[in-house]
């Protein structure tokens, strides 16, 4: 009969703390109750050098199963589960951030390797660019030099022709100083 009575007490505590099979907080609270009970028994054995009797166990049962004490088990369980979830979530976030940072660093490093030429390649590109620039500058200088000389020769020919024909302009007679043939067109 005592065994049936004790079984009902235990089932009563379980059903008061655990609301369903998936009630993690309730299961943890029940585990805390069981831990409290084992601690009571071990402390009792250490202090009195014997097992507690039924009436001593009844006192523990009455004090540890009050509505307030059962709520305390659930509150402690909620805090513990919350801390576990928070710590697990924080670890996962840190792992994710670390993996993401590592992947970004690797991608950046690969992009730099693909797109930034080596020192030798940079030197060759620099020398080739300088040579091409020098060639372009030389060609432009020669072009303008010859173009300038050609224009000057044409004007010189015009002046020589005017002098040769004695066709020197006289501004006092109304002739322009620079004939139309010498004006830049």
Z-matrix of the N, CA and C atoms (Angstrom, degrees):
N
C 1 1.451
C 2 1.532 1 110.60
N 3 1.344 2 115.28 1 -41.22
C 4 1.469 3 119.56 2 178.39
C 5 1.524 4 110.66 3 -60.08
N 6 1.328 5 114.53 4 -37.69
C 7 1.469 6 118.80 5 -179.42
C 8 1.522 7 110.64 6 -64.33
N 9 1.321 8 117.08 7 -40.67
C 10 1.463 9 121.43 8 178.83
C 11 1.528 10 109.23 9 -66.44
N 12 1.313 11 116.71 10 -40.96
C 13 1.459 12 121.85 11 178.77
C 14 1.529 13 110.52 12 -60.96
N 15 1.337 14 117.04 13 -46.58
C 16 1.462 15 122.11 14 179.88
C 17 1.522 16 111.23 15 -65.17
N 18 1.331 17 117.07 16 -39.34
C 19 1.447 18 120.69 17 178.95
C 20 1.516 19 110.22 18 -61.76
N 21 1.324 20 117.25 19 -41.97
C 22 1.456 21 120.45 20 178.65
C 23 1.525 22 110.70 21 -63.64
N 24 1.347 23 116.97 22 -38.82
C 25 1.459 24 120.55 23 179.02
C 26 1.537 25 109.94 24 -62.34
N 27 1.335 26 115.03 25 -45.30
C 28 1.456 27 118.67 26 -178.33
C 29 1.525 28 110.57 27 -66.21
N 30 1.332 29 116.77 28 -43.67
C 31 1.461 30 119.71 29 177.99
C 32 1.525 31 110.37 30 -63.07
N 33 1.326 32 115.55 31 -36.50
C 34 1.456 33 120.45 32 178.23
C 35 1.541 34 109.61 33 -60.90
N 36 1.299 35 118.23 34 -45.36
C 37 1.472 36 121.96 35 -178.98
C 38 1.529 37 109.44 36 -66.49
N 39 1.303 38 116.70 37 -45.71
C 40 1.471 39 120.47 38 178.98
C 41 1.520 40 110.39 39 -57.89
N 42 1.325 41 117.04 40 -47.92
C 43 1.466 42 120.35 41 -177.03
C 44 1.530 43 111.72 42 -69.50
N 45 1.341 44 117.18 43 -26.19
C 46 1.465 45 119.74 44 176.83
C 47 1.529 46 111.61 45 -75.41
N 48 1.330 47 117.08 46 -31.79
C 49 1.471 48 120.81 47 -176.92
C 50 1.528 49 113.00 48 -93.89
N 51 1.318 50 117.90 49 -36.10
C 52 1.465 51 122.32 50 -174.83
C 53 1.524 52 108.69 51 -106.52
N 54 1.326 53 116.11 52 118.00
C 55 1.469 54 121.17 53 -176.26
C 56 1.525 55 112.97 54 -88.36
N 57 1.350 56 117.71 55 -26.03
C 58 1.470 57 121.27 56 177.68
C 59 1.526 58 108.23 57 -159.33
N 60 1.325 59 115.77 58 173.22
C 61 1.473 60 119.89 59 179.32
C 62 1.524 61 111.74 60 -62.88
N 63 1.325 62 117.52 61 -29.18
C 64 1.464 63 122.17 62 -178.04
C 65 1.526 64 113.22 63 -94.31
N 66 1.336 65 117.17 64 8.22
C 67 1.468 66 121.60 65 -178.29
C 68 1.529 67 108.91 66 -81.05
N 69 1.320 68 115.41 67 88.12
C 70 1.462 69 120.90 68 -177.08
C 71 1.525 70 111.32 69 -62.84
N 72 1.313 71 116.22 70 -43.15
C 73 1.472 72 119.86 71 179.55
C 74 1.530 73 109.89 72 -60.97
N 75 1.334 74 117.64 73 -43.64
C 76 1.473 75 121.52 74 178.92
C 77 1.514 76 111.89 75 -63.33
N 78 1.331 77 116.77 76 -41.83
C 79 1.468 78 120.27 77 179.09
C 80 1.524 79 110.92 78 -64.08
N 81 1.321 80 116.58 79 -40.67
C 82 1.463 81 120.29 80 177.95
C 83 1.532 82 109.49 81 -67.29
N 84 1.333 83 117.38 82 -40.56
C 85 1.474 84 121.00 83 178.17
C 86 1.529 85 110.20 84 -61.27
N 87 1.348 86 116.99 85 -42.06
C 88 1.467 87 120.08 86 177.84
C 89 1.525 88 110.56 87 -63.81
N 90 1.313 89 116.33 88 -39.11
C 91 1.468 90 120.10 89 175.91
C 92 1.526 91 111.27 90 -62.49
N 93 1.325 92 116.60 91 -38.01
C 94 1.474 93 120.01 92 177.71
C 95 1.535 94 110.63 93 -66.25
N 96 1.343 95 116.15 94 -39.23
C 97 1.468 96 119.74 95 175.97
C 98 1.529 97 109.59 96 -60.61
N 99 1.332 98 116.48 97 -46.66
C 100 1.476 99 120.49 98 -179.09
C 101 1.529 100 110.39 99 -63.47
N 102 1.306 101 116.84 100 -39.44
C 103 1.468 102 120.60 101 178.19
C 104 1.537 103 109.48 102 -63.91
N 105 1.326 104 117.01 103 -41.48
C 106 1.463 105 122.19 104 178.35
C 107 1.536 106 110.02 105 -61.68
N 108 1.343 107 116.15 106 -41.64
C 109 1.455 108 121.58 107 -179.77
C 110 1.533 109 110.92 108 -65.40
N 111 1.317 110 116.52 109 -44.84
C 112 1.475 111 120.27 110 179.32
C 113 1.528 112 109.92 111 -64.35
N 114 1.310 113 116.61 112 -39.70
C 115 1.460 114 120.86 113 177.80
C 116 1.534 115 110.34 114 -62.46
N 117 1.340 116 116.30 115 -42.09
C 118 1.472 117 120.22 116 177.56
C 119 1.530 118 110.19 117 -59.83
N 120 1.326 119 116.97 118 -47.74
C 121 1.472 120 120.82 119 -177.71
C 122 1.527 121 110.22 120 -63.44
N 123 1.333 122 117.91 121 -45.82
C 124 1.471 123 120.77 122 -179.39
C 125 1.528 124 111.68 123 -64.05
N 126 1.325 125 117.11 124 -42.49
C 127 1.465 126 120.53 125 177.87
C 128 1.534 127 110.78 126 -63.38
N 129 1.350 128 115.97 127 -40.80
C 130 1.461 129 120.90 128 179.27
C 131 1.531 130 110.08 129 -62.45
N 132 1.344 131 116.64 130 -45.56
C 133 1.468 132 120.82 131 -179.87
C 134 1.525 133 110.56 132 -61.91
N 135 1.311 134 116.34 133 -41.64
C 136 1.460 135 120.27 134 -178.31
C 137 1.537 136 110.62 135 -66.21
N 138 1.319 137 115.94 136 -40.22
C 139 1.463 138 119.79 137 -175.92
C 140 1.533 139 112.05 138 -76.86
N 141 1.364 140 116.62 139 -42.78
C 142 1.474 141 119.81 140 -173.39
C 143 1.531 142 112.94 141 -107.84
N 144 1.296 143 117.75 142 -1.61
C 145 1.467 144 123.36 143 176.80
C 146 1.519 145 112.54 144 58.97
N 147 1.346 146 116.26 145 34.60
C 148 1.469 147 122.11 146 177.01
C 149 1.523 148 109.48 147 -160.23
N 150 1.323 149 115.68 148 168.76
C 151 1.466 150 122.42 149 176.22
C 152 1.532 151 108.48 150 -75.34
N 153 1.347 152 117.78 151 147.16
C 154 1.465 153 117.74 152 174.67
C 155 1.532 154 110.23 153 -71.81
N 156 1.331 155 116.89 154 144.96
C 157 1.464 156 120.13 155 178.71
C 158 1.532 157 108.98 156 -84.14
N 159 1.349 158 116.09 157 179.75
C 160 1.462 159 121.01 158 -175.36
C 161 1.523 160 112.09 159 -61.63
N 162 1.318 161 117.64 160 -41.22
C 163 1.465 162 119.03 161 -178.08
C 164 1.532 163 110.79 162 -68.27
N 165 1.309 164 117.93 163 -35.40
C 166 1.473 165 121.56 164 177.73
C 167 1.541 166 109.62 165 -69.17
N 168 1.311 167 115.91 166 -38.38
C 169 1.480 168 120.19 167 175.72
C 170 1.518 169 110.15 168 -67.02
N 171 1.341 170 116.27 169 -34.90
C 172 1.461 171 120.56 170 178.55
C 173 1.530 172 110.95 171 -63.80
N 174 1.337 173 116.76 172 -38.76
C 175 1.464 174 120.61 173 178.14
C 176 1.534 175 109.32 174 -63.05
N 177 1.332 176 116.12 175 -44.76
C 178 1.476 177 119.45 176 177.31
C 179 1.524 178 109.59 177 -59.30
N 180 1.347 179 115.57 178 -46.56
C 181 1.453 180 120.37 179 -177.83
C 182 1.527 181 111.39 180 -60.00
N 183 1.317 182 117.20 181 -44.59
C 184 1.466 183 121.04 182 -179.05
C 185 1.528 184 111.70 183 -64.22
N 186 1.331 185 116.70 184 -40.18
C 187 1.474 186 119.05 185 -177.82
C 188 1.525 187 112.35 186 -78.00
N 189 1.301 188 117.42 187 -28.51
C 190 1.473 189 119.24 188 -175.97
C 191 1.521 190 113.32 189 -93.15
N 192 1.326 191 118.13 190 -3.63
C 193 1.470 192 119.60 191 -178.46
C 194 1.521 193 112.55 192 -118.85
N 195 1.306 194 117.14 193 17.69
C 196 1.464 195 118.36 194 174.03
C 197 1.518 196 108.58 195 -66.76
N 198 1.301 197 116.17 196 160.80
C 199 1.464 198 120.76 197 179.89
C 200 1.528 199 110.87 198 -57.55
N 201 1.327 200 115.47 199 -43.31
C 202 1.471 201 119.35 200 179.10
C 203 1.528 202 111.76 201 -63.44
N 204 1.350 203 116.72 202 -43.13
C 205 1.470 204 120.04 203 -178.51
C 206 1.528 205 110.46 204 -67.62
N 207 1.322 206 117.92 205 -40.04
C 208 1.465 207 120.29 206 177.82
C 209 1.536 208 110.08 207 -63.84
N 210 1.330 209 116.20 208 -39.82
C 211 1.467 210 119.48 209 177.21
C 212 1.534 211 110.14 210 -65.15
N 213 1.335 212 116.33 211 -36.05
C 214 1.471 213 120.82 212 177.97
C 215 1.532 214 110.12 213 -63.30
N 216 1.350 215 117.15 214 -42.46
C 217 1.474 216 120.16 215 176.61
C 218 1.539 217 110.20 216 -58.92
N 219 1.335 218 116.86 217 -45.57
C 220 1.470 219 120.62 218 -179.46
C 221 1.531 220 111.01 219 -64.69
N 222 1.336 221 116.52 220 -42.05
C 223 1.479 222 119.47 221 179.02
C 224 1.528 223 111.50 222 -62.35
N 225 1.327 224 115.72 223 -44.28
C 226 1.470 225 119.50 224 177.99
C 227 1.534 226 110.59 225 -63.43
N 228 1.319 227 115.80 226 -38.81
C 229 1.466 228 120.30 227 178.92
C 230 1.529 229 110.44 228 -65.78
N 231 1.333 230 117.24 229 -41.48
C 232 1.470 231 120.64 230 177.79
C 233 1.525 232 110.71 231 -60.63
N 234 1.326 233 115.95 232 -43.41
C 235 1.464 234 120.04 233 179.04
C 236 1.532 235 110.12 234 -63.07
N 237 1.319 236 116.80 235 -45.83
C 238 1.468 237 121.21 236 -179.19
C 239 1.532 238 111.05 237 -63.04
N 240 1.322 239 117.18 238 -47.01
C 241 1.470 240 120.52 239 179.53
C 242 1.530 241 110.01 240 -63.58
N 243 1.328 242 116.42 241 -41.66
C 244 1.467 243 120.72 242 178.75
C 245 1.524 244 110.84 243 -61.10
N 246 1.336 245 116.81 244 -43.83
C 247 1.475 246 120.35 245 178.51
C 248 1.526 247 111.16 246 -63.35
N 249 1.321 248 116.21 247 -42.38
C 250 1.468 249 120.33 248 179.55
C 251 1.526 250 110.02 249 -62.50
N 252 1.327 251 116.30 250 -46.18
C 253 1.473 252 120.14 251 179.57
C 254 1.524 253 110.11 252 -63.46
N 255 1.338 254 116.51 253 -43.99
C 256 1.474 255 120.02 254 179.80
C 257 1.528 256 111.02 255 -61.95
N 258 1.330 257 116.46 256 -46.14
C 259 1.466 258 119.66 257 -179.66
C 260 1.521 259 111.70 258 -64.49
N 261 1.321 260 115.70 259 -41.87
C 262 1.468 261 119.87 260 178.91
C 263 1.518 262 110.24 261 -64.40
N 264 1.330 263 115.87 262 -43.92
C 265 1.466 264 120.15 263 179.34
C 266 1.523 265 110.42 264 -63.55
N 267 1.320 266 116.98 265 -43.62
C 268 1.461 267 121.12 266 179.32
C 269 1.528 268 110.82 267 -61.63
N 270 1.327 269 116.50 268 -43.30
C 271 1.469 270 120.06 269 177.49
C 272 1.526 271 110.80 270 -61.44
N 273 1.332 272 116.59 271 -43.29
C 274 1.462 273 120.22 272 179.84
C 275 1.530 274 110.98 273 -63.73
N 276 1.327 275 115.94 274 -41.85
C 277 1.469 276 119.82 275 178.60
C 278 1.521 277 109.86 276 -63.60
N 279 1.331 278 117.24 277 -44.20
C 280 1.463 279 120.40 278 179.23
C 281 1.525 280 111.20 279 -63.28
N 282 1.325 281 117.03 280 -41.57
C 283 1.471 282 120.45 281 177.08
C 284 1.528 283 110.53 282 -63.05
N 285 1.333 284 115.88 283 -43.26
C 286 1.459 285 120.36 284 179.31
C 287 1.525 286 110.38 285 -62.83
N 288 1.343 287 117.03 286 -45.82
C 289 1.470 288 120.68 287 178.64
C 290 1.521 289 110.99 288 -61.05
N 291 1.328 290 116.10 289 -43.14
C 292 1.466 291 120.36 290 179.86
C 293 1.529 292 111.02 291 -62.53
N 294 1.340 293 115.89 292 -45.73
C 295 1.468 294 120.08 293 178.12
C 296 1.523 295 111.02 294 -62.31
N 297 1.339 296 115.96 295 -43.68
C 298 1.461 297 120.79 296 -179.10
C 299 1.531 298 110.03 297 -63.37
N 300 1.329 299 117.51 298 -44.47
C 301 1.466 300 121.55 299 179.55
C 302 1.521 301 110.02 300 -63.11
N 303 1.308 302 116.55 301 -43.23
C 304 1.461 303 120.67 302 179.23
C 305 1.532 304 110.36 303 -61.92
N 306 1.338 305 116.91 304 -43.22
C 307 1.466 306 120.66 305 178.95
C 308 1.522 307 111.11 306 -64.48
N 309 1.349 308 117.39 307 -41.99
C 310 1.458 309 120.42 308 178.63
C 311 1.519 310 111.06 309 -64.19
N 312 1.335 311 116.84 310 -43.46
C 313 1.466 312 120.07 311 179.18
C 314 1.527 313 110.02 312 -60.79
N 315 1.324 314 116.07 313 -42.48
C 316 1.461 315 120.71 314 179.98
C 317 1.534 316 110.68 315 -64.89
N 318 1.334 317 116.80 316 -42.98
C 319 1.467 318 120.46 317 179.94
C 320 1.528 319 110.78 318 -65.78
N 321 1.325 320 117.09 319 -41.12
C 322 1.467 321 120.52 320 178.84
C 323 1.520 322 110.15 321 -64.66
N 324 1.311 323 116.04 322 -44.03
C 325 1.469 324 120.34 323 179.66
C 326 1.529 325 110.63 324 -61.19
N 327 1.332 326 116.85 325 -43.25
C 328 1.470 327 120.21 326 178.60
C 329 1.524 328 111.18 327 -65.49
N 330 1.328 329 117.09 328 -40.11
C 331 1.468 330 120.41 329 179.24
C 332 1.514 331 110.60 330 -64.32
N 333 1.318 332 116.69 331 -41.24
C 334 1.467 333 120.19 332 178.92
C 335 1.526 334 109.81 333 -64.75
N 336 1.314 335 117.21 334 -43.28
C 337 1.469 336 120.44 335 179.64
C 338 1.527 337 111.29 336 -61.74
N 339 1.363 338 116.47 337 -38.14
C 340 1.463 339 120.11 338 -179.08
C 341 1.522 340 112.19 339 -73.51
N 342 1.323 341 117.85 340 -35.03
C 343 1.459 342 120.86 341 -169.06
C 344 1.519 343 115.26 342 -105.35
N 345 1.303 344 118.36 343 -15.02
C 346 1.463 345 120.24 344 179.97
C 347 1.527 346 107.49 345 -105.41
N 348 1.341 347 115.92 346 120.84
C 349 1.460 348 118.35 347 -178.22
C 350 1.529 349 111.22 348 -68.48
N 351 1.327 350 114.47 349 158.69
C 352 1.456 351 119.90 350 178.34
C 353 1.527 352 109.41 351 -72.65
N 354 1.323 353 117.21 352 171.19
C 355 1.466 354 121.53 353 -179.70
C 356 1.526 355 111.17 354 -60.80
N 357 1.321 356 117.61 355 -42.25
C 358 1.468 357 121.09 356 179.66
C 359 1.522 358 110.00 357 -64.37
N 360 1.320 359 115.87 358 -44.60
C 361 1.458 360 120.31 359 -179.90
C 362 1.532 361 109.87 360 -64.50
N 363 1.332 362 117.13 361 -40.56
C 364 1.468 363 120.61 362 178.26
C 365 1.519 364 110.65 363 -62.87
N 366 1.332 365 117.22 364 -40.49
C 367 1.463 366 121.63 365 179.38
C 368 1.531 367 110.21 366 -63.60
N 369 1.314 368 117.25 367 -46.05
C 370 1.468 369 121.49 368 179.83
C 371 1.527 370 110.16 369 -62.64
N 372 1.348 371 116.84 370 -44.34
C 373 1.464 372 120.50 371 178.81
C 374 1.523 373 110.28 372 -62.45
N 375 1.326 374 117.19 373 -40.48
C 376 1.465 375 121.24 374 179.00
C 377 1.519 376 112.20 375 -63.53
N 378 1.321 377 116.67 376 -44.47
C 379 1.471 378 120.90 377 -179.96
C 380 1.529 379 109.97 378 -65.27
N 381 1.338 380 116.30 379 -45.37
C 382 1.474 381 119.81 380 179.88
C 383 1.533 382 110.19 381 -62.62
N 384 1.323 383 117.16 382 -42.29
C 385 1.457 384 120.52 383 178.55
C 386 1.519 385 111.46 384 -62.10
N 387 1.313 386 116.87 385 -40.89
C 388 1.470 387 120.82 386 178.60
C 389 1.525 388 110.99 387 -64.98
N 390 1.327 389 117.00 388 -43.30
C 391 1.468 390 120.78 389 179.29
C 392 1.535 391 111.08 390 -63.22
N 393 1.321 392 115.66 391 -45.12
C 394 1.469 393 119.17 392 179.71
C 395 1.523 394 110.19 393 -63.14
N 396 1.339 395 116.82 394 -41.49
C 397 1.459 396 120.66 395 177.39
C 398 1.522 397 111.65 396 -61.66
N 399 1.338 398 116.55 397 -42.14
C 400 1.464 399 120.40 398 179.24
C 401 1.531 400 111.02 399 -64.79
N 402 1.330 401 116.58 400 -40.54
C 403 1.466 402 120.32 401 179.44
C 404 1.529 403 109.91 402 -64.69
N 405 1.326 404 117.24 403 -45.25
C 406 1.473 405 120.74 404 179.50
C 407 1.521 406 110.08 405 -61.48
N 408 1.326 407 117.79 406 -43.67
C 409 1.467 408 121.82 407 179.58
C 410 1.528 409 110.42 408 -62.85
N 411 1.320 410 117.29 409 -41.41
C 412 1.469 411 121.24 410 178.91
C 413 1.521 412 110.44 411 -64.12
N 414 1.326 413 117.34 412 -46.12
C 415 1.459 414 121.20 413 179.92
C 416 1.527 415 110.07 414 -61.61
N 417 1.329 416 117.88 415 -42.92
C 418 1.458 417 120.74 416 179.34
C 419 1.533 418 110.72 417 -64.34
N 420 1.321 419 116.63 418 -41.57
C 421 1.467 420 120.48 419 179.78
C 422 1.527 421 110.21 420 -62.68
N 423 1.326 422 116.57 421 -46.02
C 424 1.466 423 120.66 422 179.21
C 425 1.532 424 110.82 423 -63.03
N 426 1.330 425 116.41 424 -41.61
C 427 1.455 426 120.15 425 179.51
C 428 1.526 427 110.44 426 -58.99
N 429 1.347 428 116.27 427 -50.90
C 430 1.466 429 119.34 428 -178.81
C 431 1.533 430 111.73 429 -66.83
N 432 1.306 431 116.83 430 -33.50
C 433 1.467 432 119.74 431 177.92
C 434 1.534 433 110.31 432 -63.53
N 435 1.330 434 116.25 433 -50.94
C 436 1.466 435 119.62 434 -179.98
C 437 1.518 436 112.23 435 -66.78
N 438 1.294 437 117.42 436 -37.04
C 439 1.459 438 120.82 437 178.61
C 440 1.522 439 109.57 438 -64.27
N 441 1.338 440 115.69 439 -44.42
C 442 1.463 441 119.69 440 177.20
C 443 1.510 442 111.50 441 -62.23
N 444 1.289 443 119.04 442 -43.18
C 445 1.473 444 122.42 443 178.94
C 446 1.520 445 111.21 444 -65.78
N 447 1.297 446 118.53 445 -36.49
C 448 1.455 447 121.97 446 179.64
C 449 1.520 448 110.37 447 -66.28
N 450 1.315 449 117.08 448 -44.62
C 451 1.467 450 120.69 449 178.50
C 452 1.514 451 109.95 450 -63.01
N 453 1.340 452 116.59 451 -44.68
C 454 1.466 453 120.24 452 179.15
C 455 1.523 454 110.99 453 -62.81
N 456 1.316 455 119.54 454 -39.07
C 457 1.471 456 122.17 455 179.68
C 458 1.522 457 110.54 456 -65.32
N 459 1.360 458 116.67 457 -41.64
C 460 1.470 459 119.41 458 178.06
C 461 1.517 460 110.51 459 -61.49
N 462 1.298 461 118.61 460 -42.45
C 463 1.470 462 122.45 461 178.72
C 464 1.524 463 109.99 462 -66.70
N 465 1.298 464 114.84 463 -40.25
C 466 1.468 465 118.63 464 179.74
C 467 1.526 466 110.62 465 -63.43
N 468 1.318 467 115.66 466 -39.98
C 469 1.466 468 119.65 467 178.13
C 470 1.521 469 109.96 468 -62.15
N 471 1.346 470 116.26 469 -43.33
C 472 1.465 471 120.53 470 178.99
C 473 1.530 472 110.80 471 -61.23
N 474 1.301 473 116.68 472 -43.85
C 475 1.476 474 120.75 473 179.92
C 476 1.534 475 109.72 474 -63.99
N 477 1.328 476 116.45 475 -44.33
C 478 1.467 477 119.83 476 179.88
C 479 1.526 478 110.57 477 -63.36
N 480 1.297 479 116.78 478 -37.65
C 481 1.454 480 120.36 479 179.92
C 482 1.530 481 110.49 480 -67.44
N 483 1.317 482 116.76 481 -41.39
C 484 1.470 483 120.81 482 178.52
C 485 1.517 484 109.42 483 -62.59
N 486 1.323 485 115.31 484 -45.05
C 487 1.470 486 119.19 485 -179.36
C 488 1.518 487 109.42 486 -64.62
N 489 1.291 488 117.95 487 -42.81
C 490 1.454 489 123.35 488 -177.66
C 491 1.532 490 110.71 489 -62.85
N 492 1.294 491 117.49 490 -37.94
C 493 1.453 492 121.45 491 -178.86
C 494 1.518 493 112.08 492 -87.59
N 495 1.287 494 115.10 493 2.99
C 496 1.464 495 120.16 494 -177.38
C 497 1.519 496 110.96 495 56.15
N 498 1.233 497 115.37 496 37.40
C 499 1.443 498 122.21 497 -178.12
C 500 1.529 499 109.09 498 -105.09
N 501 1.335 500 116.62 499 52.84
C 502 1.450 501 121.96 500 -177.18
C 503 1.517 502 107.47 501 -81.55
N 504 1.306 503 117.74 502 129.01
C 505 1.457 504 120.39 503 -178.43
C 506 1.523 505 110.78 504 -69.32
N 507 1.308 506 114.54 505 145.95
C 508 1.457 507 121.23 506 179.50
C 509 1.520 508 106.95 507 -127.02
N 510 1.322 509 117.49 508 107.32
C 511 1.450 510 119.46 509 -177.42
C 512 1.525 511 112.42 510 -64.82
N 513 1.315 512 118.11 511 -23.35
C 514 1.470 513 119.83 512 -179.42
C 515 1.518 514 110.75 513 -71.90
N 516 1.297 515 118.67 514 -26.69
C 517 1.461 516 121.71 515 178.92
C 518 1.527 517 111.65 516 -91.26
N 519 1.352 518 117.51 517 5.78
C 520 1.454 519 120.94 518 179.46
C 521 1.511 520 113.68 519 92.16
N 522 1.321 521 117.06 520 2.71
C 523 1.459 522 119.12 521 177.73
C 524 1.536 523 109.08 522 -84.67
N 525 1.301 524 116.60 523 136.47
C 526 1.461 525 118.22 524 179.22
C 527 1.512 526 111.40 525 -67.69
N 528 1.336 527 114.97 526 149.28
C 529 1.467 528 120.98 527 -179.13
C 530 1.531 529 109.77 528 -66.74
N 531 1.344 530 117.36 529 -37.91
C 532 1.464 531 120.89 530 179.53
C 533 1.518 532 106.16 531 -111.47
N 534 1.324 533 116.99 532 112.03
C 535 1.464 534 119.25 533 178.57
C 536 1.518 535 111.48 534 -66.26
N 537 1.339 536 116.97 535 160.23
C 538 1.455 537 122.09 536 -179.42
C 539 1.522 538 111.83 537 -57.40
N 540 1.279 539 117.45 538 -29.26
C 541 1.475 540 120.57 539 -178.75
C 542 1.526 541 111.35 540 -69.64
N 543 1.328 542 117.90 541 -20.63
C 544 1.460 543 119.99 542 -178.68
C 545 1.541 544 112.76 543 -97.80
N 546 1.299 545 117.27 544 -11.89
C 547 1.470 546 119.92 545 -178.41
C 548 1.513 547 109.21 546 -68.85
N 549 1.319 548 114.07 547 144.13
C 550 1.478 549 119.53 548 179.56
C 551 1.522 550 107.55 549 -75.11
N 552 1.269 551 113.37 550 129.26
C 553 1.469 552 119.12 551 -177.00
C 554 1.481 553 111.31 552 -98.79
